[in-house]
Amino acid sequence: MLTKRTFVRGACAAGATIVPALKSIAQNLRPSVAETDGRTLRGVASAHGILYGTAVASQEFRDADFAAALAREAAILVPEYEMKRAIVEAARGQYDLSGCDRILAFARTHNMQFRGHPLLWHKRNPDWLEDAVRSTRDETLITSFIEKLAGHFRGHMHSWDVVNEAIAPEDGRPDHLRNSFWLQAFGPHYIDMAFHAARSADSSALLVYNDWGCELGAPSNDRFRAATLDFLEQALARRVPIDALGLQGHMRAFGTPVDQQKLRIFLDHVRSLGLRILVTEHDVDDGGGPSDIAMRDNAVADASRRFMDVIVEAGAIAVLTWGLSDRFLAPSGLRQRLSGDHPRMLPLDPDLRPTPMWRAMTASFSGQ
């Protein structure tokens, strides 16, 4: 998972050839609010059997205009950071779910669904956790947390990202697993343990393995896709209760593009395993692009469209962006500035107007 605060930015040579082509279509892709004809991402996606939603922070509800846009555009919410263990259990055995509860309340008020992220990750943990795991190898450090969190929200969850980013082929293990402190303490069994604990705590929610690296077309992505399929096949053979694969969907407007055919073949294989597909964190990094906002916006839209067309074709049941509006990416917003210019990564601009990415996503959802 690449958060907005840590998003990796970089230019590539492809940007030089993309820019002229974008300039010729820049004026054609920017929709005004009036041009949406009353359509919303929520409505267009729902009409085609897809839940559209977004990550959100509860403090963003204080912005009345943003809250109204969120209620209009999204059908499912996920906490951006307030469900991470560093927040939930900063002190061992002391739980703070207040931010998550506020997000759930907003979702219920606006007839939205709610999903959880993440139950187990090697990052964003409280300071005490890793030392406790290494020193005691106490399995309840996994199971008790999952039981507490999933039990608290039992009956309210669409899906849980149970294990996040456990695959790392570059670590050189035959099983392709990341050499995290979880693996070092418990061995590969920690993944099985987490999914079984989640199923026991919440039998109705979809249980998701969530990762990034399968989406793009580079050789490293080929290796990651192969490793992911191997991981899923072996886990399912052990009867690990994985219901779905979550693709984070972090794109680069001026970097390695999606290879649609490779992604299509991969997703066909995932479905053949009986797994559903979700996009859990979609956004488009526009770093390395020109200073012209319209050109950057349209490069973002193109990258999103290439990805989303294959995702929709593969029957994804939900698509969430990692944020709804670029409003909170601006220096005056709630998140740190990411580059020398205001970054443009999401379906609504800082003024909550639809961007070309919004149009690209609605076109993908409707098959236009």
Salt bridges, closest charged atoms under 4 A:
GLU35 OE1 - ARG359 NH2 3.83
GLU60 OE2 - ARG335 NH2 2.82
ASP63 OD2 - ARG327 NH1 2.66
GLU73 OE2 - ARG72 NE 3.65
GLU80 OE2 - LYS4 NZ 3.87
GLU80 OE1 - ARG335 NH2 2.11
GLU82 OE2 - ARG102 NH2 3.97
GLU89 OE1 - ARG85 NE 3.01
ASP101 OD1 - HIS152 NE2 2.92
GLU130 OE2 - ARG134 NH2 2.97
ASP161 OD1 - ARG115 NH2 2.71
ASP161 OD2 - HIS117 ND1 2.83
ASP175 OD2 - ARG173 NH2 2.82
ASP192 OD2 - ARG238 NE 2.78
ASP222 OD1 - ARG225 NH2 2.59
ASP222 OD2 - LYS262 NZ 3.08
ASP230 OD2 - HIS176 NE2 3.31
GLU233 OE2 - HIS269 NE2 2.87
ASP243 OD2 - ARG199 NH2 2.82
ASP268 OD1 - ARG271 NH2 2.75
GLU281 OE2 - HIS117 NE2 3.81
GLU281 OE1 - HIS250 NE2 3.05
ASP283 OD1 - HIS250 ND1 2.69
ASP285 OD1 - ARG9 NH1 2.50
ASP286 OD1 - ARG9 NH1 3.16
ASP286 OD2 - ARG296 NE 2.69
ASP297 OD2 - ARG30 NH2 2.22
ASP297 OD2 - ARG344 NH2 2.95
ASP309 OD1 - ARG305 NE 2.63
GLU313 OE2 - ARG264 NE 2.70
ASP341 OD2 - ARG296 NH1 3.90
ASP349 OD2 - ARG353 NE 2.95
ASP351 OD2 - ARG353 NH2 3.52
